[in-house]
């Protein structure tokens, strides 16, 4: 069956913290100690970089050819060169620039502001080229320094960097949005004229909203970015990309020809000036071709996108081009080629965010949030004043506790082990059903009139038939692979559990309808990329169907687990009937809080028309139940298998 068509993941169009490197990048005090003419050239290089990256590269090369450059001028010229090369699709050269900046930031006597700037730019270039771990290390160092020195601009850059990692590396636009909004709040308090970094800040915000399908809000953010860009000069790259995003909004509204015309209009300019933008435009055109049943044309366009992405060493663009090529190959009946594309894509996924990177990101986020919380800052200061007195008392207490400590720790370990056995699924290591029910009760918000929790029921499509065909050992491998992918694809505060058989549950507390639906789409995509090797050369490519419901189902109502499960089960049935690998969601609105649940689940489309609920799905689907089918069951029947990838020849 044809896989659901979806909007191309465009996150690689985020300018990735270029805001730290453009515009007025050097202060007056620094300029006074360097050659004025060279500083003017540095500023000109950065000002033309987005409109004419080739011209900026020529300026940077001319500067770097001059003898005896001051470190400040050299940092400005190298950063301009690195970003220009990145925009022109020359990833190796931009990595060389990052390495040179790391050396320059250690120059003895370099002003602190210039050292921070070199660090920020190097981190950005590393992240743009897929070297997430090293980029995070530099970003963490930069944030610590910005907090210590009350550097608001540095904190804005750090927040944007966190958003970049969450949006790009973790495919979590909802998580990225929070940090972008914090950065915008800080930026709005700065008393200064508009700068190019303001264009990028609002462009990134609009782009993330576009990913979340919040089109009206995205349009407003793009309007703000466009207004600032038109007041400045040399912002052609940003303006052309915004045109491309507006075409994508037309695509989302079903205006395929208008969207196609808009994309074709910007493609020639991007081929000359913006390779990364060219990749995304080609991918969007390929998606439109798929929706117009022109699979061969889509494959050609996706192939062109992959070639440009590989030349430019754009990791995310390569990943998405492979995904698109796999989809078109399947539609054209070339399963072996599709499998090879999926294998390459999975290798990229596995290398992107390892455990060390996730731990580092968690520390970075905690530091950023702590710096922005005045209450916590005051508590820390108070704690520092009391620390010496407390340490003296603790030193005596420690001596007394040492004797009993060993026995106490052994008892605690035994208790933790017993609790783990009681709450953990033995096969997958996830929380079991009993623990999931407890977590759901604990996650229900106290103020149900505001944000609620989201409950996602996910079931492996056709699992029983796959289990019967390939054996229980293969079925266990499949369950473990899906469990791991769900755990890695969820946020660190989400709860993931094995609900029953081939069904899983994901719980996200304190969230919104848009975030819940975006999470369902993200997890369906992530599972759809898996290849599970059940025997040498033999693979299964699982898909999951997902049902989403709010908890409590309606704002203002007391949380009732049974109601939420019935609604999520009903949504799961709808998703399964529409075909494998997609999701359906049902979110109760305040106007429906007095409606009988049975009536609502029997006729959700009527409830939607009355404004009682919001519904959504990964593809067009009917919510009308088949005749003779009970509604609201949280454990739908299994469907026939059809997702074996095949064997190697």
Secondary structure, DSSP 8 states (H G I E B T S, - for coil): ----------GGGS-TTGGGTSSS-S-HHHHHTS-HHHHHHHHHHHHHTTT-HHHHHHHHHHHHTSSS--HHHHHHHHHHHHHHHHHTT-HHHHHHHHHHHHHHTT-TT--HHHHHHHHHHHHHHHHHTT-HHHHHHHHHHHHHHHHHTT-HHHHHHHHHHHHHIIIIIS--HHHHHHHHHHHHHHHHT--S---HHHHHHHHHHHHHHHHTT-HHHHHHHHHHHHHHHHHSSS-HHHHHHHHHHHHHHHHHTT-HHHHHHHHHHHHHHHHHH-HHHHHHHHHHHHHHHHHTT-HHHHHHHHHHHHHHHHHHT-HHHHHHHHHHHHHHHHHTT-HHHHHHHHHHHHHHHHHHS-HHHHHHHHHHHHHHHHHT-HHHHHHHHHHHHHHHHHHHHHHHHHHHHHHHHHHHHHHHHHHHHHHHHHHB-TTT-SB-HHHHHHHHHHHS-S-TTS-EEEEEEEEETTHHHHHHHH-HHHHHHHHHHHHHHHHHHS-TT-EEEEEETTEEEEEEEEE-HHHHHHHHHHHHHHHHT--EEEETTEEE---EEEEEEEESSSTTS---HHHHHHHHHHHHHHHHHT-SS-EEEEEE-GGGTTS-HHHHHH-HHHHHHTTSEEEEESS----S--TT--S--SS--------EEEE--
